[in-house]
């Protein structure tokens, strides 16, 4: 199905290169999540309901999933740095359109394009796995994933603060400037990586189906990741609406401040990366999935407790992040020359899960509010844990 060239000499993953990748990952992934603490303010600006405003977050995640499916596989067949720089241009244009959007329709279209173009971390992560030594791959991925989670979480803190004091449009202008600066960093300092795949785009995309059929570890990792991120997205999409209720009476800045709390989960990323180099992947994934289940039990009893929400956020982010690192360490060890395509299958599943979690939480919030969100988030984590345990038991019996 695929044809590869002989193994090529490639640059080493220096500490400086690792830092550039990590900073770029944090800043780029933040673009997807800036809107979440701003949804209530956006709803007020365009005089729409909270439910309609939540569609912006949904379509941004759908755009991201499309970018993962149609752009990320190209990292196996074209020069990685060139692809990243071109993608940055589309991202910058999308941010500018978002900043000046005259209607929710234009903002939603720009949000889709922003999600579509914000896939650069998913080009950088396989690139890091390619450049790193095998015995320290998990450690290096854990470092970059720390940046990813910090970007996701602190994006909410920054956008909540900016939205409260300067208006939601200001956040998109600031993000545009950050992306221009990052484009320059990538242009001058990121090494180029030659592709291994020889073939056309059609065959490249067809090979994704082949990977899904022939790699059971990829299928299981994708399932775990999808359900975990669905629960993660369900929480963060609806948190701002919970905090605006009378028992809290807080605004977008408070919702964003929870990103600072969740960032503690990022501190576990480096540890989990090291553990994935040494510990049995099945046991590690079981423990991390259990953390996600526990977090939603805490959330269920914390609809009136700020302390409970804080504790739950820390545990949730640790569990989701650790599961993600474990999953990626597993799939990147499968077929080295197909790492971008393996990552595509995994991450498309991951963000389809995220979009589904956002959609389900929006529906359940309308009728059941926080109880509904906790039931769907916790229920998905329980299903992931049960299937994970059952699949291992089935494999052992065979």
C-alpha positions as CSV (number, residue, x, y, z in Angstrom):
1,X,0.0,0.0,0.0
2,X,2.9,2.4,0.7
3,X,6.4,2.7,-0.6
4,X,9.1,4.2,1.5
5,X,12.7,5.2,0.8
6,X,15.6,4.0,2.8
7,X,16.0,5.5,6.2
8,X,17.4,9.0,5.9
9,X,19.8,10.9,8.1
10,X,17.9,13.5,10.0
11,X,18.7,16.3,12.5
12,X,18.9,15.5,16.2
13,X,16.2,16.8,18.5
14,X,18.2,19.4,20.3
15,X,16.9,21.1,23.5
16,X,16.5,24.4,21.5
17,X,14.4,22.7,18.8
18,X,12.3,20.9,21.4
19,X,11.6,24.3,23.1
20,X,10.5,25.8,19.7
21,X,8.2,22.9,19.1
22,X,6.7,23.1,22.6
23,X,6.1,26.9,22.4
24,X,4.6,26.6,18.9
25,X,2.4,23.8,20.1
26,X,1.1,25.8,23.1
27,X,0.4,29.0,21.1
28,X,-1.2,27.3,18.1
29,X,-3.5,24.9,20.0
30,X,-4.7,27.9,22.1
31,X,-6.4,29.3,19.0
32,X,-9.0,26.5,19.2
33,X,-10.0,27.3,22.8
34,X,-9.9,31.0,23.0
35,X,-13.7,31.2,22.2
36,X,-14.9,29.0,25.1
37,X,-14.8,31.5,28.0
38,X,-16.0,34.2,25.5
39,X,-19.2,32.4,24.3
40,X,-21.5,34.3,26.7
41,X,-20.0,37.6,25.6
42,X,-20.2,36.6,21.9
43,X,-23.9,35.6,22.4
44,X,-24.5,39.1,23.9
45,X,-22.8,40.9,21.0
46,X,-24.8,39.1,18.3
47,X,-28.0,38.8,20.4
48,X,-28.2,35.1,20.1
49,X,-28.9,32.3,22.7
50,X,-26.2,30.6,24.7
51,X,-27.0,27.4,22.7
52,X,-26.4,29.1,19.4
53,X,-23.1,30.6,20.6
54,X,-21.9,27.1,21.6
55,X,-22.0,26.2,17.9
56,X,-18.9,28.3,17.4
57,X,-16.9,26.0,19.7
58,X,-18.4,22.9,17.9
59,X,-17.6,24.1,14.4
60,X,-14.0,25.1,15.4
61,X,-13.5,21.5,16.7
62,X,-15.1,20.1,13.5
63,X,-12.7,22.2,11.4
64,X,-9.8,20.9,13.5
65,X,-10.9,17.3,12.8
66,X,-11.1,18.1,9.1
67,X,-7.6,19.5,9.1
68,X,-6.3,16.4,10.9
69,X,-7.9,14.2,8.3
70,X,-6.9,16.0,5.1
71,X,-3.8,18.0,6.0
72,X,-1.8,16.1,8.6
73,X,-1.3,12.9,6.5
74,X,0.6,15.1,4.0
75,X,3.4,15.3,6.6
76,X,4.5,11.9,5.4
77,X,4.8,12.9,1.8
78,X,5.9,16.6,1.7
79,X,8.5,18.6,3.6
80,X,7.3,19.2,7.1
81,X,8.6,22.7,7.7
82,X,7.2,24.0,4.3
83,X,3.8,22.6,5.1
84,X,3.8,24.2,8.6
85,X,4.7,27.6,7.2
86,X,2.0,27.5,4.6
87,X,-0.6,26.4,7.2
88,X,0.4,29.4,9.4
89,X,-0.7,31.8,6.7
90,X,-4.3,30.4,6.6
91,X,-4.4,30.5,10.4
92,X,-3.4,34.1,10.5
93,X,-6.0,35.1,7.9
94,X,-8.7,33.1,9.9
95,X,-7.8,35.0,13.1
96,X,-8.1,38.4,11.4
97,X,-11.5,37.4,10.0
98,X,-12.6,36.3,13.4
99,X,-11.6,39.7,14.9
100,X,-13.6,41.7,12.5
101,X,-16.6,39.3,12.0
102,X,-19.8,41.3,11.5
103,X,-22.1,38.3,12.3
104,X,-22.1,35.0,14.1
105,X,-22.2,33.3,10.6
106,X,-19.0,34.9,9.6
107,X,-17.4,34.2,13.0
108,X,-18.5,30.5,12.8
109,X,-17.0,30.1,9.3
110,X,-13.8,31.8,10.4
111,X,-13.8,29.5,13.5
112,X,-14.1,26.4,11.2
113,X,-11.1,27.7,9.1
114,X,-9.2,28.5,12.3
115,X,-9.7,24.9,13.5
116,X,-8.8,23.6,10.0
117,X,-5.5,25.4,10.1
118,X,-4.5,24.9,13.7
119,X,-3.3,21.4,13.2
120,X,0.4,22.4,13.4
121,X,0.9,20.7,16.8
122,X,-0.1,17.4,15.1
123,X,2.7,17.9,12.6
124,X,5.2,18.8,15.2
125,X,4.5,15.9,17.6
126,X,5.2,13.2,15.0
127,X,8.2,15.2,13.9
128,X,9.5,15.2,17.5
129,X,8.9,11.4,17.7
130,X,10.8,11.0,14.5
131,X,13.8,13.1,15.7
132,X,14.0,11.7,19.2
133,X,16.0,8.7,20.3
134,X,13.7,5.6,20.9
135,X,14.6,5.2,24.6
136,X,13.6,8.8,25.3
137,X,10.7,9.3,22.9
138,X,8.0,9.2,25.7
139,X,10.0,11.8,27.7
140,X,10.2,14.2,24.7
141,X,6.6,13.7,23.8
142,X,5.6,14.4,27.4
143,X,7.5,17.7,27.3
144,X,5.7,18.8,24.2
145,X,2.4,17.6,25.5
146,X,3.0,19.7,28.6
147,X,3.1,22.7,26.2
148,X,-0.1,21.4,24.5
149,X,-2.1,21.2,27.7
150,X,-0.7,24.5,29.0
151,X,-1.8,26.1,25.7
152,X,-5.2,24.6,26.0
153,X,-5.8,25.6,29.6
154,X,-4.1,28.9,29.8
155,X,-5.8,30.0,26.5
156,X,-9.0,30.1,28.6
157,X,-7.4,32.1,31.3
158,X,-6.0,34.6,28.8
159,X,-9.1,34.9,26.7
160,X,-11.3,35.2,29.8
161,X,-9.2,38.1,31.1
162,X,-9.0,39.8,27.8
163,X,-12.7,39.3,27.0
164,X,-13.7,40.8,30.4
165,X,-11.5,43.9,30.2
166,X,-11.0,44.6,26.5
167,X,-13.7,42.7,24.7
168,X,-13.7,39.4,22.9
169,X,-12.5,40.8,19.6
170,X,-9.2,41.9,21.2
171,X,-8.3,38.3,21.9
172,X,-8.3,37.5,18.2
173,X,-6.1,40.5,17.3
174,X,-3.6,39.5,20.0
175,X,-3.6,35.9,18.7
176,X,-2.9,37.2,15.2
177,X,0.3,39.0,16.4
178,X,1.4,35.8,18.3
179,X,1.0,33.7,15.2
180,X,3.1,36.1,13.1
181,X,5.8,36.0,15.7
182,X,5.7,32.2,15.7
183,X,5.8,32.0,11.9
184,X,9.1,33.9,12.1
185,X,10.5,31.5,14.8
186,X,9.6,28.5,12.7
187,X,11.0,30.0,9.5
188,X,14.4,30.8,11.0
189,X,15.0,28.0,13.6
190,X,13.0,24.8,12.9
191,X,15.0,22.1,10.9
192,X,13.5,20.6,7.8
193,X,12.5,16.9,7.7
194,X,12.4,15.1,4.4
195,X,9.3,12.8,3.8
196,X,9.6,9.0,3.7
197,X,6.4,8.3,1.7
198,X,6.6,8.0,-2.1
199,X,3.2,8.1,-3.7
200,X,0.3,10.4,-4.5
201,X,-2.2,12.0,-2.2
202,X,-5.0,9.5,-3.1
203,X,-2.9,6.5,-2.2
204,X,-1.8,8.3,1.0
205,X,-5.4,8.8,2.1
206,X,-6.3,5.2,1.2
207,X,-3.5,4.0,3.4
208,X,-5.3,5.4,6.4
209,X,-8.0,2.7,5.9
210,X,-5.3,0.1,5.7
211,X,-3.8,1.3,9.0
212,X,-7.1,1.1,10.8
213,X,-7.8,-2.4,9.5
214,X,-4.4,-3.8,10.4
215,X,-3.5,-2.0,13.7
216,X,-5.6,-3.1,16.7
217,X,-3.5,-1.0,19.1
218,X,-4.3,2.1,17.0
219,X,-8.0,1.3,17.1
220,X,-8.0,0.9,20.9
221,X,-5.9,4.1,21.5
222,X,-8.3,6.0,19.2
223,X,-11.3,4.8,21.1
224,X,-9.8,5.6,24.5
225,X,-8.7,9.1,23.3
226,X,-12.1,9.9,21.7
227,X,-14.1,9.2,24.8
228,X,-11.7,10.9,27.2
229,X,-11.7,14.1,25.1
230,X,-15.5,14.0,24.7
231,X,-15.8,14.2,28.5
232,X,-13.0,16.9,28.6
233,X,-14.8,19.1,26.1
234,X,-18.2,18.6,27.7
235,X,-16.8,20.1,30.9
236,X,-15.0,23.0,29.5
237,X,-17.7,24.0,27.0
238,X,-20.4,24.3,29.8
239,X,-18.2,25.5,32.7
240,X,-18.8,29.2,31.9
241,X,-22.6,28.7,32.0
242,X,-22.4,26.9,35.4
243,X,-20.3,29.8,36.8
244,X,-22.8,32.4,35.6
245,X,-25.5,30.7,37.7
246,X,-26.6,32.4,41.0
247,X,-24.6,30.1,43.3
248,X,-21.4,31.4,41.7
249,X,-22.4,34.5,39.8
250,X,-19.0,34.7,38.0
251,X,-18.1,35.9,34.5
252,X,-15.8,34.8,31.7
253,X,-12.7,35.8,33.6
254,X,-13.5,33.2,36.3
255,X,-14.1,30.5,33.7
256,X,-10.7,31.4,32.2
257,X,-9.0,31.3,35.6
258,X,-9.9,27.6,35.8
259,X,-7.2,27.2,33.1
260,X,-4.6,28.1,35.7
261,X,-5.9,25.4,38.0
262,X,-6.0,22.9,35.2
263,X,-2.4,23.7,34.2
264,X,-1.3,21.7,37.3
265,X,-2.3,18.7,35.3
266,X,0.3,19.7,32.7
267,X,3.0,19.2,35.4
268,X,2.2,15.5,35.3
269,X,2.8,15.3,31.6
270,X,6.6,15.0,31.9
271,X,6.2,12.3,34.5
272,X,3.7,10.4,32.4
273,X,6.0,10.6,29.4
274,X,8.8,9.0,31.4
275,X,6.4,6.3,32.8
276,X,5.3,5.5,29.2
277,X,9.0,4.7,28.4
278,X,9.2,2.3,31.4
279,X,5.7,1.1,32.5
280,X,3.3,-1.4,30.9
281,X,1.0,0.7,28.6
282,X,-2.2,-1.2,29.6
283,X,-1.7,-0.6,33.3
284,X,-0.9,3.0,32.8
285,X,-3.9,3.6,30.6
286,X,-6.2,1.9,33.1
287,X,-5.0,4.1,35.9
288,X,-5.3,7.3,33.8
289,X,-8.9,6.4,32.7
290,X,-9.8,5.9,36.3
291,X,-8.7,9.4,37.1
292,X,-11.2,10.8,34.5
293,X,-14.0,8.7,36.1
294,X,-13.1,10.0,39.6
295,X,-13.1,13.6,38.4
296,X,-16.7,13.4,37.2
297,X,-17.8,11.9,40.4
298,X,-16.3,15.0,42.1
299,X,-18.0,17.3,39.6
300,X,-21.4,15.8,40.2
301,X,-21.3,16.7,43.9
302,X,-19.7,20.1,43.2
303,X,-22.4,22.1,41.4
304,X,-22.4,24.5,44.3
305,X,-18.7,24.1,45.4
306,X,-15.9,26.1,43.9
307,X,-13.3,24.0,45.9
308,X,-14.9,20.8,44.5
309,X,-14.7,22.1,40.9
310,X,-11.0,23.0,41.4
311,X,-10.1,19.6,42.7
312,X,-12.1,18.0,39.9
313,X,-10.4,20.1,37.2
314,X,-6.9,19.1,38.4
315,X,-7.8,15.4,38.4
316,X,-9.6,15.6,35.0
317,X,-6.7,17.3,33.3
318,X,-4.2,14.9,34.7
319,X,-6.2,11.9,33.6
320,X,-6.9,13.1,30.1
321,X,-3.4,14.3,29.5
322,X,-1.8,11.1,30.8
323,X,-4.1,9.0,28.7
324,X,-3.3,11.0,25.6
325,X,0.5,10.7,26.1
326,X,0.2,6.9,26.7
327,X,-1.9,6.5,23.6
328,X,0.6,8.5,21.4
329,X,3.6,6.6,22.8
330,X,1.8,3.4,21.8
331,X,0.9,4.4,18.2
332,X,4.2,6.1,17.3
333,X,6.1,2.9,18.1
334,X,4.0,1.0,15.5
335,X,5.2,2.1,12.0
336,X,7.9,4.8,12.1
337,X,7.5,5.8,8.4
338,X,3.7,6.3,8.9
339,X,3.7,8.4,12.1
340,X,1.8,11.3,10.6
341,X,-0.9,8.9,9.3
342,X,-1.1,7.0,12.5
343,X,-1.4,10.4,14.3
344,X,-4.1,11.4,11.8
345,X,-6.3,8.3,12.6
346,X,-5.8,8.8,16.3
347,X,-6.3,12.6,16.4
348,X,-9.3,12.6,14.0
349,X,-11.0,10.2,16.4
350,X,-9.8,12.3,19.3
351,X,-11.4,15.5,18.1
352,X,-14.5,13.9,16.7
353,X,-14.9,12.8,20.3
354,X,-14.3,16.4,21.4
355,X,-16.9,17.8,19.0
356,X,-19.4,15.1,20.1
357,X,-18.8,15.9,23.7
358,X,-19.4,19.6,23.0
359,X,-22.6,18.8,21.1
360,X,-24.0,16.4,23.7
361,X,-23.1,18.7,26.6
362,X,-24.9,21.6,24.8
363,X,-28.0,19.5,24.3
364,X,-28.0,18.1,27.9
365,X,-27.3,21.6,29.4
366,X,-30.5,22.9,27.9
367,X,-32.7,20.3,29.7
368,X,-30.6,18.9,32.6
369,X,-27.9,21.6,33.1
370,X,-24.9,20.4,35.2
371,X,-26.3,17.0,36.2
372,X,-26.6,16.1,32.5
373,X,-23.1,17.2,31.8
374,X,-21.7,15.1,34.6
375,X,-23.7,12.1,33.6
376,X,-22.5,12.2,30.0
377,X,-18.9,13.0,30.9
378,X,-18.6,10.4,33.6
379,X,-20.5,7.8,31.5
380,X,-18.2,8.1,28.6
381,X,-15.2,7.7,30.9
382,X,-16.7,4.6,32.4
383,X,-17.4,3.1,29.0
384,X,-13.8,3.8,27.9
385,X,-12.4,2.1,31.0
386,X,-14.7,-1.0,30.7
387,X,-13.8,-1.5,27.0
388,X,-10.1,-1.0,27.8
389,X,-10.2,-3.7,30.4
390,X,-12.4,-6.0,28.3
391,X,-10.1,-5.7,25.3
392,X,-7.1,-6.7,27.3
393,X,-8.9,-9.6,28.9
394,X,-10.0,-10.8,25.4
395,X,-6.5,-10.5,24.1
396,X,-5.1,-12.5,27.0
397,X,-7.6,-15.3,26.6
398,X,-6.7,-15.6,22.9
